[in-house]
Amino acid sequence: MRAAQITDLTGPAAISIAEVPAPTLGSGQIMVDVRCAGVTFPDLLMTRGEYQLKPPVPFIPGCEVAGIVAQTSEDSDFKVGDRVAGFTMLNGYAEQAAVNADWAVSLPERMSFEQGCALPMNFLTMDFALIRRGRLAAGETVLVHGAAGGIGTAGIQLAKAHGASVIAVASTQEKREVALAAGADHAIDVEGFRDTAKELTDGRGVDIVVDPVGGDRFTDSLRSLAPEGRLLVIGFTAGEIPTVKVNRLLLNNIDIVGVAWGSFAFMEPGYIGRQWQSISPLLESDTISPPVGRTYPLESAAAAVSELADRRATGKVVVNVTQAG
Ligand SMILES: NC(=O)c1ccc[n+]([C@@H]2O[C@H](COP(=O)([O-])OP(=O)(O)OC[C@H]3O[C@@H](n4cnc5c(N)ncnc54)[C@H](OP(=O)(O)O)[C@@H]3O)[C@@H](O)[C@H]2O)c1
């Protein structure tokens, strides 16, 4: 089968296309004929050897896929021909992927494969972040950084689905429009976001900050929190890992909350399946509808991943494996 491979760790430009053996079906897995693979920031970090998971080269990147079930193991709830999305961690940029059945979810008919592949990594992460780690309650206000990105748009849609108001923070007007289309109540510039967020909350501040960006905006994020607010540390796309003077936490009764969905989910069998059970009704009711950005053929996987490196992505960037190159 055709697949995109990382053969050296010099960045996304080094992703190349290769003929590789098709995967074999392991116990409890389903084989998926991949239509679309989601492009995630961890894929980018893996092209540089900067992610916590460091497979030996060559390897096939791709954390998440959407497609059609081609084969099942015995006692599977899925059947051949089902439309599914699933988390893979690796091996997604390929014509076929073996997916643990309990890491997969059925896709409603009206949801495209492009939208489906946007679900696994970011919606499972943001469900864990907002509900389990962030203790989100209906009626709270959530500020989302990187709001037009994968984590950002998932954060907007899940926060809204759970009854929150959302203030989206993004660096360009085009990105702010994506955030509004995803369901944010307000979309504001990175510049001056702390003052704008205070104005929008009548001086009170926000209950939760979703931070996949880090860098020099971190202190202003803490200052944007209301008493008993929580800042969810999700990633560091700005590059710099912030440090904090802990007196700020004490003075305002605020929490900084670490979020590492993957390491949590891998250690707790059945957790991802339970997450899909709570997310599925939101898919069925159209409450979740991930915004899709640019779509690339498999041959252009390098260009797709480069979009995230260059801070250009708006909505979910997708590799469509069946699209002609
Ligand atoms: N903790 C977890 O369990 C977990 C799970 C999945 C992903 N993550 C992490 O979450 C982060 C976001 O992932 P994503 O898929 O949402 O990425 P994405 O779609 O590329 O969005 C990232 C956003 O970061 C902002 N940004 C600020 N400075 C940037 C820079 N120098 N380069 C690139 N982007 C920059 C951009 O928004 P503006 O231009 O609007 O500022 C961009 O939209 C990554 O660090 C990823 O590893 C964590």
The ligand as a MOL file (V3000), in Angstrom:
LIG
                    3D

  0  0  0     0  0            999 V3000
M  V30 BEGIN CTAB
M  V30 COUNTS 48 52 0 0 0
M  V30 BEGIN ATOM
M  V30 1 N -1.8680 17.6690 26.1440 0
M  V30 2 C -2.4150 16.8260 25.2940 0
M  V30 3 O -2.9210 15.7600 25.6830 0
M  V30 4 C -2.4100 17.1820 23.8340 0
M  V30 5 C -3.1390 16.4410 22.8850 0
M  V30 6 C -3.1450 16.8730 21.5550 0
M  V30 7 C -2.4120 17.9990 21.1740 0
M  V30 8 N -1.6830 18.6520 22.1330 0 CHG=1
M  V30 9 C -0.8960 19.8470 21.8100 0
M  V30 10 O -1.7550 20.9450 21.5730 0
M  V30 11 C -1.0550 21.9040 20.7950 0
M  V30 12 C -1.9530 22.4370 19.6890 0
M  V30 13 O -2.2100 21.4420 18.7330 0
M  V30 14 P -3.1720 21.7740 17.4940 0
M  V30 15 O -3.4020 20.4910 16.7920 0
M  V30 16 O -4.3250 22.5670 17.9400 0 CHG=-1
M  V30 17 O -2.2270 22.6980 16.5840 0
M  V30 18 P -2.6880 23.7770 15.4630 0
M  V30 19 O -3.9390 23.3300 14.8230 0
M  V30 20 O -1.4900 24.0260 14.6150 0
M  V30 21 O -3.0230 25.0950 16.3210 0
M  V30 22 C -2.0560 25.6630 17.1440 0
M  V30 23 C -2.2950 27.1510 17.3170 0
M  V30 24 O -1.1850 27.6510 18.0830 0
M  V30 25 C -1.0230 29.0340 17.7930 0
M  V30 26 N 0.3940 29.3790 17.7040 0
M  V30 27 C 0.9830 30.3690 18.4020 0
M  V30 28 N 2.2780 30.4420 18.1200 0
M  V30 29 C 2.5290 29.4870 17.1940 0
M  V30 30 C 3.7140 29.0840 16.4970 0
M  V30 31 N 4.8960 29.6890 16.7210 0
M  V30 32 N 3.6270 28.0720 15.6190 0
M  V30 33 C 2.4480 27.4350 15.4200 0
M  V30 34 N 1.2850 27.7710 16.0530 0
M  V30 35 C 1.3390 28.7970 16.9410 0
M  V30 36 C -1.7510 29.2960 16.4770 0
M  V30 37 O -2.8410 30.1720 16.7890 0
M  V30 38 P -2.7220 31.7610 16.6690 0
M  V30 39 O -1.9860 32.0530 15.4030 0
M  V30 40 O -4.1360 32.1930 16.6530 0
M  V30 41 O -1.9820 32.1880 17.9160 0
M  V30 42 C -2.2840 27.9460 16.0390 0
M  V30 43 O -3.5820 28.0490 15.4860 0
M  V30 44 C 0.2260 21.2100 20.3280 0
M  V30 45 O 1.3120 21.6250 21.1420 0
M  V30 46 C -0.0530 19.7480 20.5560 0
M  V30 47 O 1.1210 18.9900 20.7350 0
M  V30 48 C -1.6890 18.2770 23.4350 0
M  V30 END ATOM
M  V30 BEGIN BOND
M  V30 1 1 1 2
M  V30 2 2 2 3
M  V30 3 1 2 4
M  V30 4 1 4 5
M  V30 5 2 4 48
M  V30 6 2 5 6
M  V30 7 1 6 7
M  V30 8 2 7 8
M  V30 9 1 8 9
M  V30 10 1 8 48
M  V30 11 1 9 10
M  V30 12 1 9 46
M  V30 13 1 10 11
M  V30 14 1 11 12
M  V30 15 1 11 44
M  V30 16 1 12 13
M  V30 17 1 13 14
M  V30 18 2 14 15
M  V30 19 1 14 16
M  V30 20 1 14 17
M  V30 21 1 17 18
M  V30 22 2 18 19
M  V30 23 1 18 20
M  V30 24 1 18 21
M  V30 25 1 21 22
M  V30 26 1 22 23
M  V30 27 1 23 24
M  V30 28 1 23 42
M  V30 29 1 24 25
M  V30 30 1 25 26
M  V30 31 1 25 36
M  V30 32 1 26 27
M  V30 33 1 26 35
M  V30 34 2 27 28
M  V30 35 1 28 29
M  V30 36 1 29 30
M  V30 37 2 29 35
M  V30 38 1 30 31
M  V30 39 2 30 32
M  V30 40 1 32 33
M  V30 41 2 33 34
M  V30 42 1 34 35
M  V30 43 1 36 37
M  V30 44 1 36 42
M  V30 45 1 37 38
M  V30 46 2 38 39
M  V30 47 1 38 40
M  V30 48 1 38 41
M  V30 49 1 42 43
M  V30 50 1 44 45
M  V30 51 1 44 46
M  V30 52 1 46 47
M  V30 END BOND
M  V30 END CTAB
M  END
